[in-house]
C-alpha cells in the first residue's frame, strides 16, 4: 500500500529548483498521492498548474489560509468562490483560525472561516482545518454554523489531549499528524494513539516540520515514511498496517482515485 501525503505545499517556490527530482524521491519512498492545500488567490495558479501536470498523483484544494486574511479578504474569497464552479477540487482548504502570530484580523478570520465552511456544505466537499492557538473559537464556530454534513481534517494537530478529545467529538472529522509527533519536545506522542485508527491521516506539511531524523532540513513528501514508522510504533502496529489504514482514510476523506 502506498502512502498518501494528505497535506503538502510542494507547489511553493521552495521546490522550484528540484521539483521533478523531489517527486521522483517521493515515488521511490512509497508516497503515491498528495493533497495540495491552497493558501490564497495568488498561490492558486501555481498549485493548479502542478496538479494538472500530475492528475493521478496530485490533487488541488481551494481556500484562504487564516494568516492570509487581511484587508482584501473579501476580494480573495470572491475570486476563490468563482473558481469553485470552474473545476474539481478535493477539499476546501486550508481554512481556519490562527492567533499565534497576530490577532489584528481576528474578526475577519472568523468571518472567512464561516463563509468557507458554508462553501464546503454547498459543494459537498471536506474541509482542511488550520487551527493554531485558537481551538476554543474554532470549536465554537463549528458548532455555531451547525452543518451536520460537514466533514474534514484537523490538519497538523498539535493541541492538548483535551483539545484532541474535543476535536474527535466532531464525528466526521479526521486528525492529521505530521513530523511534529517525532520531535523530542512534543507531548503529542504521549496520546497520539488515542486517535481512533479509522480517523487518522498522515501528512508532511512540506516544506515545513521535517520529522526526526530529517529535522532542520526542508521537508518533502519522501520524508513521510519516517513519520509513519514513528506513529506505527506509538500504536504498536507494523508500518505496513499503519500505512494501509491511513491511506485508506485519506482516500475516503478526499474521494481520491485508486493509484
C-alpha positions in Angstrom: 0.0 0.0 0.0 1.4 3.4 -1.0 1.4 6.3 1.5 -0.8 9.3 0.8 0.6 12.7 1.9 -2.7 14.4 2.9 -1.2 17.9 3.2 1.9 19.2 1.3 2.8 22.6 -0.2 5.1 21.3 -2.9 3.9 24.0 -5.4 5.8 26.6 -3.3 8.9 28.3 -4.6 11.0 26.3 -2.1 10.8 23.4 -4.6 11.4 25.4 -7.8 15.0 24.1 -8.2 14.3 20.4 -7.9 10.5 19.7 -8.1 10.7 16.8 -10.6 13.5 15.2 -8.6 11.6 15.7 -5.4 8.5 14.0 -6.9 10.7 11.1 -8.0 12.2 10.7 -4.5 8.6 10.6 -3.1 7.7 7.8 -5.5 10.8 5.9 -4.6 9.9 6.3 -0.9 6.5 4.8 -1.5 4.5 8.1 -1.4 1.9 7.7 -4.2 -0.6 10.6 -4.0 -0.6 14.0 -2.4 -3.2 16.6 -1.5 -2.1 20.2 -2.2 -3.8 22.8 0.1 -4.3 26.3 -1.2 -3.4 29.3 0.9 -4.5 32.4 -1.1 -5.6 33.5 -4.5 -2.0 34.3 -5.6 -0.7 30.8 -4.9 -3.6 29.1 -6.6 -2.4 29.2 -10.2 0.9 27.5 -9.3 -0.9 24.9 -7.3 -3.4 24.2 -10.1 -0.7 24.0 -12.8 1.2 21.3 -10.9 -1.9 19.3 -10.3 -2.8 19.4 -14.0 0.7 18.1 -14.8 0.2 15.1 -12.4 -3.5 14.4 -12.4 -3.4 11.0 -10.9 -0.9 11.9 -8.1 -1.6 15.5 -7.1 -5.0 16.9 -6.1 -6.0 20.6 -5.6 -7.9 22.2 -2.9 -9.0 25.8 -2.7 -9.3 28.1 0.3 -8.0 31.2 2.2 -5.5 30.3 4.9 -6.2 32.3 8.1 -2.8 34.0 8.2 -3.5 35.4 4.7 -6.7 37.0 5.8 -6.0 40.8 5.5 -8.0 43.9 4.4 -8.6 42.3 1.0 -10.0 39.0 2.3 -13.4 39.6 0.7 -11.9 40.1 -2.7 -9.8 37.0 -2.2 -12.8 34.9 -1.2 -14.9 36.1 -4.1 -12.1 35.1 -6.6 -11.8 31.7 -5.0 -15.6 31.1 -5.0 -15.6 31.8 -8.7 -13.0 29.0 -9.2 -15.2 26.5 -7.3 -17.6 26.4 -10.2 -14.9 26.1 -12.8 -13.1 22.9 -11.9 -13.0 20.0 -9.5 -11.3 20.3 -6.1 -10.9 17.6 -3.4 -11.5 19.9 -0.4 -11.9 23.5 0.8 -8.7 24.5 2.5 -6.7 25.2 4.2 -9.0 27.3 6.2 -9.5 28.1 9.9 -8.1 30.3 12.7 -4.6 31.3 13.6 -4.0 33.6 16.6 -0.3 32.6 17.0 1.4 35.4 15.0 -1.2 38.2 15.1 -4.8 38.8 16.1 -5.3 42.1 14.2 -7.7 40.4 11.8 -9.4 38.0 14.3 -12.9 39.1 13.3 -12.1 38.8 9.6 -10.6 35.4 10.2 -13.8 34.2 11.8 -15.9 35.6 9.0 -13.8 34.0 6.3 -13.8 30.7 8.2 -17.6 30.7 8.4 -18.1 31.6 4.8 -15.8 28.8 3.6 -17.4 26.2 5.9 -20.7 27.1 4.1 -18.9 26.5 0.7 -18.0 23.1 1.9 -21.6 22.3 2.7 -22.8 23.8 -0.5 -20.4 21.9 -2.7 -20.3 18.7 -0.6 -16.5 18.9 0.0 -14.4 18.1 3.0 -12.5 20.9 4.8 -8.9 21.1 5.8 -8.7 23.0 9.0 -5.7 25.0 10.2 -6.1 25.8 13.9 -3.3 27.4 15.9 -3.7 28.9 19.3 -7.5 29.2 18.5 -9.1 25.9 19.3 -11.8 27.3 21.6 -13.0 29.8 18.9 -12.7 27.1 16.2 -14.8 24.6 18.0 -17.4 27.4 18.8 -17.6 28.3 15.1 -18.0 24.7 14.0 -20.9 24.4 16.4 -22.4 27.7 15.5 -22.6 27.1 11.8 -24.4 23.8 12.6 -23.7 21.9 9.4 -24.2 18.3 10.3 -22.9 17.1 6.9 -19.6 18.9 7.4 -16.5 16.6 7.3 -12.8 17.2 7.1 -9.5 17.1 8.9 -7.8 19.0 11.8 -4.5 19.3 9.9 -1.2 19.4 11.7 -2.8 18.7 15.0 -0.6 19.9 17.9 -3.3 20.6 20.5 -3.6 19.3 24.0 -5.0 15.9 24.9 -8.2 17.7 26.0 -8.4 19.6 22.7 -7.9 16.3 20.9 -10.9 14.8 22.7 -13.0 17.8 21.7 -11.8 17.6 18.1 -12.8 13.9 18.0 -16.3 14.9 19.2 -16.9 16.2 15.6 -17.5 12.7 14.4 -17.0 13.3 10.7 -13.5 14.8 11.2 -10.1 13.1 10.9 -6.9 14.1 12.7 -3.8 15.0 10.6 -0.4 14.0 12.1 3.0 15.1 10.8 6.6 15.3 11.8 5.8 17.3 15.0 5.0 14.0 16.7 8.6 12.9 16.3 10.1 16.0 18.0 11.8 15.5 21.3 9.9 18.3 23.0 6.4 17.3 21.6 3.9 15.7 24.1 1.7 14.6 21.2 3.5 11.2 21.1 2.0 10.5 24.6 -1.6 10.5 23.4 -1.5 10.2 19.6 -2.5 6.5 19.9 -5.8 7.7 21.4 -6.9 8.8 17.9 -9.1 6.0 16.6 -7.2 4.4 13.8 -10.0 4.9 11.3 -9.8 8.7 11.9 -6.1 9.2 11.4 -4.3 10.6 8.3 -0.6 11.4 7.8 0.9 14.5 6.2 4.2 16.3 5.8 3.1 20.0 5.6 6.2 20.3 3.4 8.3 22.3 3.2 7.8 22.7 7.0 8.1 20.5 10.0 10.5 17.8 8.8 10.4 14.7 11.0 13.3 13.3 13.0 15.8 12.3 11.6 15.4 15.0 9.0 14.6 17.8 11.4 16.1 21.1 10.3 16.0 20.2 6.6 13.4 21.3 4.1 10.6 18.9 4.5 9.4 16.9 1.5 7.0 14.0 0.8 9.8 11.5 0.7 10.2 12.0 4.4 6.7 10.8 5.2 7.8 7.2 6.0 9.7 8.5 9.0 6.5 9.9 10.5 4.6 6.8 9.5 7.1 4.5 11.2 7.1 6.6 14.4 3.3 6.7 14.6 3.1 3.0 13.9 5.3 2.4 17.0 3.0 4.5 19.1 0.1 2.3 18.1 2.3 -0.9 18.4 1.5 -1.7 14.8 3.6 -2.6 11.9 4.5 0.2 9.4 2.6 -1.6 6.7 -0.6 -1.8 8.8 -0.5 1.8 9.8 0.3 2.9 6.2 -2.6 0.9 4.7 -5.1 2.3 7.2 -4.1 5.9 6.9 -4.0 5.8 3.1 -7.5 4.2 3.1 -8.7 7.0 5.4 -7.2 9.7 3.2 -8.6 8.2 0.0 -12.1 8.0 1.7 -12.0 11.6 3.0 -10.8 13.2 -0.2 -12.5 10.8 -2.6 -9.2 10.1 -4.3 -9.0 7.5 -7.2 -7.0 4.3 -6.8 -3.4 4.7 -7.7 
